[in-house]
Amino acid sequence: MEVEKVFHMNKGEGETSYVTNSSVQKTMILKAKPLVEETIIEFYCKTFPKCLTIADMGCSSGPNSLLVISEIINVVATTCQKLCRPSPEFQVFLNDLPGNDFNTIFKSVPSFYEKLRKDWGNGFGPCLVAGVPGSFYGRLFPQNTLNIVHSSNCLHWLSQVPQEIENNNGSIHLAKTSPPNVFQAYSKQFYKDFTIFLSSRSLEIVLGGRMIIIMLGRRYSDPSTKDCSFYWELLARSLRDMVSKGLIKKAELDSFNLPYYTPNIEEVEKIIQSEGSFNLDWLETFDTDWDNSEDDQNRSDFVYDKIKSGKYVANYIRAVIESIVVSHFGDSIMDDLFSRYAEHVGDHLEKERSKHHSIVICMTKNNNQPSQL
Ligand SMILES: C[S@@+](CC[C@H](N)C(=O)[O-])C[C@H]1O[C@@H](n2cnc3c(N)ncnc32)[C@H](O)[C@@H]1O
């Protein structure tokens, strides 16, 4: 599977689209908001750039990317008002893979501009948005051009499925039954990808510029614990059901693995340190319920409506990975697969309320040369 050619969130604004099914990612972005704001104020008050250049890596097609950009712009505008300074101009780059539905996000840019004008008046900005198609595991911008880089819910996606994991039979990711070489291959691939990401951005970000990353991670060092990406084990279970019913071939399942890895904080710190061109300012973690839609969350250890919760989680997982699953199994099994998946998720959440674990990292570009590229 050529991940960078195949992978995209579900397009458009329909029932199965990322636009309609990205509120769990929005919750994560909102949880990190105070940290992002603090970083932006600190950077802005140190440098007062005439033009603030911001890049969102892995913007996708949904509303979350422009939500982040407005958070950043609003905090700068408020700071300018407090300090009686003129507003800077804002150059915003929205990056994603070439298969991303840029049209849908571009359609929302005029109303985004209109809102900024309404909130901050005509003397503000301007803010200019541009799209940048390409993989963030490589260069995307000229040297020393970016002030702020942001990326949410992307860097747990690898550039490729790790090699030599053909023996990961019956699983689609790291599972209790996965052989040791599979664990090593996944962690090695993450090491390689995250290092290239840092080195690429290191050339593009100005000295003292900031990078804020929100990504899924894992609480424990053992990647096979149930805590880590158990939603993939439930998807594998749904695929195994379909193998047993003769709806897909066992060999098809055995040869399918996800390009996905959730690191723990020690791994992330180690890679930032060994790559060397960013100082780690802070690193925090937080949890978000798989079903973040329930108002009563955290009041009990299980969900009240397993059918509703199962469907909700299955819909947002489908919006993210359908392109990858279709590229391997074809599109005829999708409705059946995700309705089985919704059932498995519901059964699981009825017994325990699982949580996603997010890592938020803030780094400052130092004057070391990148170790890669
Ligand atoms: C779950 S979406 C997150 C979208 C948005 N940032 C948010 O928080 O809602 C992950 C995005 O990362 C993008 N992505 C994955 N690998 C990428 C790569 N190598 N280069 C650029 N974008 C990538 C995907 O195409 C997808 O749009």
The ligand as an ORCA input file, in Angstrom:
! r2SCAN-3c Opt
* xyz 0 1
  C      -7.237     12.622     11.671
  S      -6.814     13.799     10.464
  C      -6.504     15.227     11.471
  C      -7.033     16.481     10.831
  C      -6.957     17.733     11.686
  N      -5.595     18.119     11.934
  C      -7.693     17.518     12.983
  O      -7.068     17.535     14.056
  O      -8.911     17.333     12.929
  C      -5.151     13.297     10.015
  C      -4.688     14.039      8.775
  O      -3.264     13.810      8.617
  C      -3.023     13.721      7.228
  N      -1.739     13.068      7.002
  C      -1.367     11.809      7.327
  N      -0.113     11.554      6.916
  C       0.319     12.701      6.315
  C       1.536     13.075      5.676
  N       2.556     12.206      5.573
  N       1.655     14.326      5.188
  C       0.628     15.209      5.285
  N      -0.563     14.917      5.874
  C      -0.716     13.670      6.377
  C      -4.206     12.888      6.727
  O      -4.343     12.972      5.329
  C      -5.345     13.526      7.512
  O      -5.955     14.548      6.793
*
